[in-house]
Amino acid sequence: MELLAGRRGPTKLAFALMLKFHQLHGRFPRGRGELPDEAVEYVAAAVKVPASDLALYEWDGRTSKAHRAEPRVASTG
């Protein structure tokens, strides 16, 4: 939850999902298609962001690339 501080909306939800996916699979999801709807709903409720906000997240954008790099930096720092 510490890594989610200061994030809002689609960014917060997508980052939380990326972290959980990485924890379970040892890699980051390539896109929304790899995330089961049930998992999205569960995490959305946990971070208090509507699951529908995930449709606004750009999986190939600059923010997504930064999200994939950030947990690696946090785990080594």
N, CA and C of each residue as an Amber inpcrd file, in Angstrom:
protein
   231
   0.8300000  -1.1930000   0.0000000   0.0000000   0.0000000   0.0000000
   0.8720000   1.2540000   0.0000000   2.0570000   1.1230000   0.5580000
   2.9730000   2.2600000   0.5910000   3.3120000   2.7420000  -0.8200000
   3.5020000   1.8040000  -1.7460000   3.8340000   2.1690000  -3.1280000
   2.6620000   2.8150000  -3.8580000   1.4480000   2.6570000  -3.3290000
   0.2620000   3.2360000  -3.9630000  -0.0160000   4.6610000  -3.5100000
   0.6460000   5.1020000  -2.4470000   0.4090000   6.4410000  -1.9010000
   0.6310000   7.5010000  -2.9750000  -0.3080000   8.4330000  -3.0560000
  -0.2080000   9.5300000  -4.0030000  -0.7390000   9.2210000  -5.3900000
  -1.1350000   8.0020000  -5.6310000  -1.6870000   7.6250000  -6.9410000
  -3.2040000   7.6730000  -6.8520000  -3.8400000   7.9470000  -8.0060000
  -5.3050000   8.0250000  -8.0350000  -5.8440000   7.3400000  -9.2710000
  -7.1040000   7.0010000  -9.2210000  -7.8480000   6.4890000 -10.3670000
  -7.2010000   5.3290000 -11.0820000  -7.2150000   5.3820000 -12.4170000
  -6.7060000   4.2670000 -13.2180000  -5.2530000   3.9250000 -12.9070000
  -4.4520000   4.9420000 -12.5980000  -3.0370000   4.7210000 -12.3030000
  -2.8740000   3.8890000 -11.0370000  -3.6340000   4.2130000 -10.0190000
  -3.5610000   3.4830000  -8.7530000  -3.9890000   2.0310000  -8.9340000
  -5.0980000   1.8350000  -9.6260000  -5.6200000   0.4930000  -9.8340000
  -4.6650000  -0.3460000 -10.6820000  -4.2150000   0.2060000 -11.7910000
  -3.3110000  -0.5400000 -12.6770000  -2.0060000  -0.8900000 -11.9670000
  -1.4600000   0.0380000 -11.2130000  -0.2030000  -0.2230000 -10.5140000
  -0.3900000  -1.3330000  -9.4780000  -1.4930000  -1.2970000  -8.7430000
  -1.7720000  -2.3460000  -7.7590000  -1.9080000  -3.7070000  -8.4400000
  -2.5930000  -3.7360000  -9.5620000  -2.7580000  -4.9900000 -10.3040000
  -1.4220000  -5.4970000 -10.8490000  -0.5980000  -4.5810000 -11.3310000
   0.7210000  -4.9740000 -11.8520000   1.5810000  -5.5780000 -10.7430000
   1.5480000  -4.9660000  -9.5680000   2.3300000  -5.4820000  -8.4490000
   1.8760000  -6.8810000  -8.0460000   0.5720000  -7.0600000  -7.9430000
   0.0430000  -8.3670000  -7.5460000   0.3320000  -9.4270000  -8.6080000
   0.1630000  -9.0780000  -9.8650000   0.4440000 -10.0070000 -10.9530000
   1.9210000 -10.4190000 -10.9140000   2.7880000  -9.4470000 -10.6990000
   4.2270000  -9.7320000 -10.6310000   4.5420000 -10.6480000  -9.4540000
   3.8940000 -10.4070000  -8.3410000   4.0950000 -11.2430000  -7.1570000
   3.7040000 -12.6970000  -7.4420000   2.6430000 -12.9000000  -8.1840000
   2.1410000 -14.2390000  -8.4590000   2.8400000 -14.9430000  -9.6200000
   3.2460000 -14.1720000 -10.6420000   3.7440000 -14.7750000 -11.8820000
   5.2140000 -14.4780000 -12.1830000   5.8310000 -13.5980000 -11.4100000
   7.2310000 -13.2770000 -11.6350000   7.4870000 -12.4070000 -12.8520000
   6.4450000 -11.8060000 -13.3750000   6.5450000 -10.8800000 -14.5110000
   5.3410000  -9.9520000 -14.4620000   5.3850000  -8.9160000 -15.2750000
   4.2760000  -7.9750000 -15.3300000   3.3050000  -8.3620000 -16.4370000
   2.0230000  -8.0130000 -16.2790000   1.0570000  -8.3290000 -17.3350000
   1.3490000  -7.5110000 -18.5910000   1.0810000  -8.0960000 -19.7290000
   1.2870000  -7.4010000 -21.0050000   0.1340000  -6.4660000 -21.3320000
  -0.9800000  -6.6720000 -20.6690000  -2.1500000  -5.8370000 -20.9140000
  -3.3370000  -6.3040000 -20.1020000  -4.4370000  -5.6310000 -20.2710000
  -5.6580000  -5.9290000 -19.5110000  -6.1410000  -7.3650000 -19.7350000
  -5.8950000  -7.9110000 -20.9100000  -6.3600000  -9.2510000 -21.2420000
  -5.8060000 -10.3510000 -20.3550000  -4.7100000 -10.0930000 -19.6860000
  -4.1200000 -11.0980000 -18.7940000  -4.6700000 -11.0330000 -17.3700000
  -5.5260000 -10.0870000 -17.1110000  -6.0530000  -9.9040000 -15.7600000
  -7.4920000 -10.4070000 -15.6840000  -7.7430000 -11.4320000 -14.8880000
  -9.1170000 -11.9340000 -14.7500000 -10.0380000 -10.8590000 -14.1810000
 -11.2490000 -10.7960000 -14.6860000 -12.2090000  -9.7940000 -14.2220000
 -12.4000000  -9.8440000 -12.7140000 -12.4160000 -11.0470000 -12.1610000
 -12.6050000 -11.1980000 -10.7100000 -11.4610000 -10.5530000  -9.9440000
 -10.2430000 -10.6960000 -10.4380000  -9.0770000 -10.0950000  -9.7890000
  -9.1490000  -8.5760000  -9.8680000  -9.5590000  -8.0660000 -11.0210000
  -9.6900000  -6.6150000 -11.1900000 -10.7240000  -6.0670000 -10.2110000
 -11.8610000  -6.7240000 -10.1110000 -12.9120000  -6.2910000  -9.1850000
 -12.4190000  -6.3100000  -7.7350000 -11.7250000  -7.3740000  -7.3640000
 -11.2300000  -7.5150000  -5.9930000 -10.2310000  -6.4160000  -5.6460000
  -9.2480000  -6.2220000  -6.5100000  -8.2180000  -5.2070000  -6.2510000
  -8.8330000  -3.8060000  -6.3090000  -9.7470000  -3.5750000  -7.2290000
 -10.4120000  -2.2700000  -7.3250000 -11.1190000  -1.9320000  -6.0140000
 -11.8060000  -2.8930000  -5.4430000 -12.4790000  -2.6560000  -4.1620000
 -11.4620000  -2.3860000  -3.0580000 -10.3480000  -3.0980000  -3.0740000
  -9.3230000  -2.9320000  -2.0380000  -8.6710000  -1.5510000  -2.0920000
  -8.4750000  -1.0200000  -3.3030000  -7.8230000   0.2870000  -3.4350000
  -8.8350000   1.4230000  -3.6080000 -10.1280000   1.0750000  -3.5590000
 -11.2270000   2.0440000  -3.6250000 -11.2120000   2.8650000  -4.9190000
 -11.0720000   2.1510000  -6.0300000 -11.1220000   2.7480000  -7.3680000
 -12.0890000   1.8980000  -8.1850000 -13.0210000   2.5040000  -8.9160000
 -13.9440000   1.7030000  -9.7390000 -13.1790000   0.8370000 -10.7470000
 -13.5670000  -0.4050000 -10.8660000 -12.9010000  -1.3200000 -11.8030000
 -12.9640000  -0.7880000 -13.2290000 -14.0260000  -0.0620000 -13.5480000
 -14.1710000   0.4890000 -14.8990000 -13.0890000   1.5120000 -15.2350000
 -12.4500000   2.0940000 -14.2210000 -11.3630000   3.0560000 -14.4580000
 -10.1730000   2.4170000 -15.1610000 -10.0450000   1.1130000 -15.0600000
  -8.9120000   0.4330000 -15.6880000  -8.9290000   0.6060000 -17.2070000
 -10.0910000   0.8200000 -17.7860000 -10.1960000   1.0280000 -19.2320000
  -9.4880000   2.3060000 -19.6790000  -9.2350000   3.2160000 -18.7620000
  -8.5760000   4.4870000 -19.0770000  -7.0500000   4.3950000 -19.0190000
  -6.5320000   3.2820000 -18.5520000  -5.0800000   3.1260000 -18.3950000
  -4.4330000   2.7150000 -19.7090000  -3.3280000   3.3460000 -20.0540000
  -2.5980000   3.0400000 -21.2810000  -1.4860000   2.0360000 -20.9800000
  -1.6640000   0.8000000 -21.3950000  -0.7150000  -0.2700000 -21.0860000
   0.6070000  -0.1280000 -21.8290000   0.6190000   0.6220000 -22.9120000
   1.8530000   0.8040000 -23.6770000   2.4700000   2.1810000 -23.4860000
   1.9280000   2.9650000 -22.5930000   2.3880000   4.3390000 -22.4140000
   3.5980000   4.4720000 -21.5080000   4.0480000   5.6930000 -21.3970000
   5.2230000   6.0120000 -20.5740000   4.9840000   5.6770000 -19.1030000
   3.7730000   5.9440000 -18.6150000   3.4520000   5.6490000 -17.2160000
   3.5550000   4.1560000 -16.9450000   3.0700000   3.3530000 -17.8660000
   3.1360000   1.9030000 -17.7040000   4.5910000   1.4260000 -17.6150000
   5.4410000   1.9770000 -18.4290000   6.8610000   1.6070000 -18.3930000
   7.4850000   1.9990000 -17.0630000   7.1250000   3.1650000 -16.5540000
   7.6340000   3.6050000 -15.2480000   7.1140000   2.7000000 -14.1410000
   5.8640000   2.2690000 -14.2590000   5.2920000   1.3700000 -13.2560000
   6.0420000   0.0420000 -13.2040000   6.4530000  -0.4460000 -14.3490000
   7.1880000  -1.7120000 -14.3650000   8.5860000  -1.5640000 -13.7800000
   9.1660000  -0.3980000 -13.8700000  10.5090000  -0.1710000 -13.3430000
  10.5010000   0.1120000 -11.8420000   9.4780000   0.7740000 -11.3490000
   9.4470000   1.2120000  -9.9550000   9.5600000   0.0890000  -8.9200000
   8.8280000  -1.0090000  -9.0340000   8.9720000  -2.0680000  -8.0140000
  10.3930000  -2.6670000  -8.0160000  11.0280000  -2.7080000  -9.1460000
  12.4020000  -3.2300000  -9.1940000  13.3260000  -2.3220000  -8.4100000
  13.1610000  -1.0120000  -8.5550000  13.9880000  -0.0480000  -7.8300000
  13.7100000  -0.1480000  -6.3490000  12.4460000  -0.2550000  -5.9680000
  12.0730000  -0.3460000  -4.5540000  12.6390000  -1.5940000  -3.8990000
  12.6750000  -2.7040000  -4.6330000  13.1580000  -3.9510000  -4.0340000
  14.6790000  -3.9820000  -3.9150000  15.3980000  -3.1750000  -4.6990000
  16.8500000  -3.1620000  -4.6090000  17.3540000  -2.0260000  -3.7470000
  16.5230000  -1.0280000  -3.5110000  16.9420000   0.1730000  -2.7860000
  16.7720000   0.0100000  -1.3410000
